[in-house]
Amino acid sequence: MLMSEKFNLWIEKKKNELVHNDIIQMEDLIVFLDNIKSLIFPGYVEYISDMESYIDNLIKKSKANLMSLLETVDNIENAQINASKIVEDFFDELPRVESLLLTDIDALYAGDPAASSKTEIILCYPGLTAIFIYRIAHVLYKLAVPILPRALSEYAHSKTGIDIHPGATIDEYFFIDHGTGIVIGQTCEIGKNVKIYQGVTLGALSLREGQKLKGNKRHPTIMDNVTIYSGASIFGGETIIGKNSTIGSNAFIISSVEEDMTVTIQGQKKHKTK
């Protein structure tokens, strides 16, 4: 079959396009995440006979993993990043990441009567998987690493159905139950002891300005001790959900909610929590 001149011209153009020979391999991302998870939670993935040598070897492998990923990113973006410094800064943050994750596990265990143990949560809960990857990606995001934080968050999204932008700020004791369909935007701020159920969107209002809004706060602020039930949607950078509030299932919110309030879908009723 003869191809049209238009198609042939398009093919010739494609053949001359500049391509990236360096790409981030999904396998490399997974190995890096598995090694960091094994470092934070040793013994949950494999049998360990000699903990000291196991940890030393794991640190060495993990640093090499990250260095390789950073070099790939640098080649793609020509970002001229200081990979060695980023590796050291990243590993310096791991004790804090571990502390946060332990509070997240506590929140999941305390909030889910179906959880038989914290081990089950670490091994089986998609909510914790998404939170773990987010907390790793967030460190790299704060270190101004291009592409890699978003690649990690998109891997978490594909694995769990939970979409957390690495730029979001999430405090301790974060609880995600079920999780499928959750979206948390880049400039979202989430306080302590927040519970979020499946299908929740913490998003930005759709505005024509697009790229002009880059760097502005576009996503809501969720204060401490807030519970957001399934299917609720909360939009806007000026929207604040006050502490100790409850947002009912399928509520649609584009303005702030005072503290100690309960919002339900029936006429978007608001009433003080007793």
C-alpha positions in Angstrom: 0.0 0.0 0.0 1.4 3.4 -1.0 1.6 6.0 1.8 0.5 9.6 1.3 3.1 12.3 0.8 2.0 13.9 4.1 2.6 10.7 6.0 6.0 10.2 4.4 7.1 13.7 5.3 6.0 13.1 8.8 8.0 9.8 9.0 11.1 11.6 7.7 10.7 14.3 10.3 10.4 11.6 13.0 13.6 10.0 11.8 15.5 13.3 12.4 14.0 14.1 15.8 16.4 14.5 18.7 15.8 11.6 21.1 17.0 10.9 24.7 19.3 7.9 24.8 19.1 8.0 28.5 15.8 7.0 30.0 14.7 6.1 33.6 14.1 2.4 33.6 11.1 1.2 35.7 13.2 -1.7 37.0 15.8 0.7 38.4 13.1 2.7 40.2 11.7 -0.5 41.8 15.1 -1.7 42.9 15.8 1.7 44.5 12.5 1.7 46.3 12.8 -1.9 47.5 16.3 -1.2 48.9 15.1 1.9 50.7 12.1 0.0 52.1 14.4 -2.8 53.3 16.7 -0.3 54.9 13.8 1.4 56.8 12.0 -1.9 57.5 14.7 -4.6 57.6 13.6 -8.2 57.8 10.2 -7.7 56.3 11.3 -8.7 52.8 14.0 -11.2 53.3 15.7 -13.3 56.0 18.7 -11.6 57.6 21.5 -13.6 59.2 23.9 -10.8 59.9 22.2 -7.4 60.4 25.3 -5.3 60.5 26.7 -6.5 57.2 23.2 -6.5 55.7 22.6 -2.8 56.5 26.1 -1.8 55.4 25.6 -3.6 52.1 22.1 -2.2 51.6 23.3 1.4 52.1 26.1 0.9 49.6 23.7 -0.6 47.0 21.0 2.1 47.7 23.5 4.9 47.2 24.7 3.4 44.0 21.1 3.0 42.9 20.3 6.6 43.6 23.5 7.9 42.0 22.7 6.0 38.8 19.2 7.4 38.7 20.5 10.9 39.3 23.1 10.6 36.5 20.3 9.4 34.1 18.1 12.4 35.1 21.0 14.7 34.6 21.7 13.4 31.1 18.0 13.8 30.2 17.6 17.3 31.5 21.1 18.6 31.4 20.4 19.9 34.8 24.0 19.9 36.0 23.0 18.6 39.4 25.5 17.7 42.2 24.6 14.1 42.3 27.0 13.2 45.1 25.7 15.9 47.4 22.1 15.0 46.7 22.8 11.4 47.6 24.3 12.4 50.9 21.5 14.9 51.7 18.9 12.3 50.8 20.3 9.6 53.1 20.6 12.2 55.9 16.9 12.6 55.7 16.1 8.9 56.0 15.9 8.9 59.9 13.2 11.6 59.7 11.4 9.7 56.9 11.4 6.6 59.1 10.0 8.6 62.0 7.1 9.9 59.9 6.4 6.5 58.4 6.2 4.9 61.9 3.5 7.5 62.8 1.7 6.7 59.6 1.7 3.0 60.5 0.4 3.8 64.0 -2.4 5.8 62.4 -3.3 3.0 60.0 -3.3 0.4 62.8 -5.3 2.5 65.2 -7.8 3.6 62.6 -8.5 0.2 60.9 -10.0 -2.5 63.0 -9.5 -4.9 60.0 -5.7 -4.6 60.5 -4.4 -7.7 62.3 -0.9 -6.3 62.9 1.5 -3.6 61.9 3.4 -6.2 59.9 0.3 -6.7 57.8 0.1 -3.0 57.2 3.8 -2.8 56.1 3.5 -5.8 53.8 -0.1 -5.5 52.4 -1.6 -2.0 52.7 -1.7 0.0 49.4 -2.2 3.2 51.5 1.1 2.7 53.2 2.9 1.9 49.9 1.7 5.2 48.5 2.6 7.1 51.6 6.1 5.5 51.7 6.8 6.3 48.1 5.4 9.8 48.5 7.7 10.5 51.5 10.8 9.3 49.5 9.8 11.3 46.5 9.1 14.4 48.6 12.7 14.4 49.9 14.0 14.3 46.4 11.5 17.0 45.4 12.7 19.3 48.2 16.3 18.7 47.0 15.2 20.1 43.6 15.8 16.8 41.7 14.1 16.9 38.3 11.8 14.2 36.9 12.7 11.5 39.4 10.3 12.5 42.2 7.4 12.6 39.7 8.5 9.3 38.2 8.4 7.7 41.7 4.9 9.2 42.4 3.6 7.9 39.0 4.9 4.4 39.8 3.0 4.6 43.1 -0.1 5.8 41.2 0.1 2.9 38.8 0.7 0.4 41.6 -1.9 1.6 44.1 -4.4 3.9 42.3 -3.3 6.7 44.7 -2.0 9.9 43.1 0.1 12.0 45.5 2.2 14.8 43.9 5.7 14.8 45.5 5.4 18.5 46.1 2.5 18.1 48.5 3.2 18.7 52.2 1.9 16.0 54.5 2.5 15.9 58.3 2.7 12.9 60.6 0.0 10.2 61.4 -1.4 10.3 57.9 -4.1 7.7 57.3 -5.3 6.4 53.9 -7.9 3.7 53.9 -8.5 1.6 50.7 -7.1 4.5 48.7 -8.1 3.9 45.1 -8.8 7.1 43.2 -7.3 9.5 45.8 -5.7 12.6 44.2 -3.5 15.0 46.2 -2.2 18.0 44.3 1.2 19.7 44.3 0.6 22.6 46.6 -1.8 20.8 49.0 -0.9 21.0 52.7 -2.1 18.3 55.1 -1.8 18.5 58.9 -1.4 15.9 61.6 -3.8 13.0 62.2 -5.7 13.4 58.9 -7.8 10.5 57.5 -8.6 10.2 53.9 -10.7 7.5 52.2 -11.0 6.3 48.6 -11.9 8.6 45.8 -11.0 11.8 47.6 -9.7 14.7 45.5 -7.7 17.5 47.0 -7.4 19.5 43.8 -7.0 22.8 42.0 -9.8 24.8 40.3 -9.6 24.6 36.6 -8.4 28.1 35.4 -7.4 29.5 32.0 -4.1 30.9 33.3 -2.4 27.4 33.5 1.3 27.8 33.5 1.0 31.4 34.8 -0.1 29.9 38.1 3.1 27.8 38.5 4.5 28.4 42.0 1.2 29.7 43.4 -0.8 27.8 46.0 -3.6 26.1 44.0 -4.7 23.2 46.3 -6.5 23.2 49.6 -5.1 23.2 53.1 -6.3 20.4 55.5 -5.7 21.2 59.1 -5.1 18.7 62.0 -7.5 15.9 62.9 -9.7 16.2 59.8 -11.5 13.2 58.3 -12.5 13.2 54.6 -14.8 10.4 53.5 -15.0 8.6 50.2 -15.6 10.6 47.0 -15.3 14.1 48.6 -13.8 16.8 46.4 -12.1 19.8 47.8 -10.7 22.5 45.5 -8.7 25.7 45.6 -5.6 27.2 47.1 -7.6 29.5 49.4 -9.7 26.7 50.7 -8.9 25.7 54.3 -10.6 22.8 56.1 -10.5 23.7 59.8 -9.1 21.3 62.4 -11.3 18.6 63.9 -13.7 18.8 60.9 -15.4 15.9 59.1 -16.2 16.1 55.3 -18.9 13.6 54.3 -18.9 11.3 51.3 -19.3 13.0 47.9 -19.2 16.5 49.3 -18.1 19.2 46.8 -16.2 22.0 48.5 -14.6 25.2 47.0 -14.7 27.4 50.1 -13.2 27.2 53.6 -14.8 25.2 56.4 -14.5 26.3 60.0 -13.0 24.1 62.6 -15.1 21.5 64.4 -17.6 21.3 61.5 -19.3 18.4 59.8 -20.2 18.9 56.1 -22.7 16.5 54.5 -23.9 16.2 51.0 -27.6 16.9 51.8 -27.8 20.5 50.7 -24.1 20.8 51.7 -25.2 21.2 55.3 -22.6 22.3 57.8 -23.0 21.9 61.5 -20.8 22.0 64.6 -19.3 18.7 65.7 -20.4 17.9 69.2 
